[in-house]
């Protein structure tokens, strides 16, 4: 799982999850969120920079 590169644990049912990200204005098809930051159970993970 790619999230392991950022030392982010597996997302389990019932976990508190928030994300901040963006989509492209002229994107074709279904919108896809490109996450910048994810908060999982109170811990923040910055996903757009190099993994820690």
C-alpha positions in Angstrom: 0.0 0.0 0.0 1.4 3.4 -1.0 0.3 5.1 2.2 2.9 3.0 4.0 5.6 5.2 2.4 4.3 8.0 4.6 4.2 5.7 7.6 0.4 6.0 7.6 -1.4 3.0 9.2 -4.1 1.0 7.4 -7.4 2.8 7.4 -9.9 0.7 9.4 -13.7 0.8 9.6 -14.8 3.4 12.1 -11.5 5.4 11.9 -11.9 9.2 12.0 -10.6 10.4 8.6 -10.4 13.9 7.0 -8.6 15.0 3.9 -7.6 18.3 2.2 -6.9 18.2 -1.5 -7.8 19.5 -5.0 -9.2 18.5 -8.3 -8.4 20.0 -11.7 -11.0 22.5 -13.1 -11.1 21.0 -16.6 -10.7 17.4 -15.7 -12.6 14.9 -17.9 -14.7 12.1 -16.4 -15.3 11.4 -12.8 -13.7 13.9 -10.3 -10.7 12.5 -8.5 -9.4 14.1 -5.2 -5.6 14.6 -5.1 -5.1 14.6 -1.3 -2.5 17.0 0.1 -3.0 16.2 3.7 -4.8 13.4 5.5 -5.8 13.3 9.2 -6.3 9.8 10.5 -7.4 9.4 14.1 -5.9 12.8 15.1 -2.6 12.3 13.3 -1.7 14.4 10.2 0.1 13.0 7.1 1.4 15.3 4.4 1.1 13.2 1.2 2.4 15.6 -1.5 6.0 15.9 -0.2 8.6 13.2 0.1 7.8 10.5 2.5 9.2 10.9 6.0 
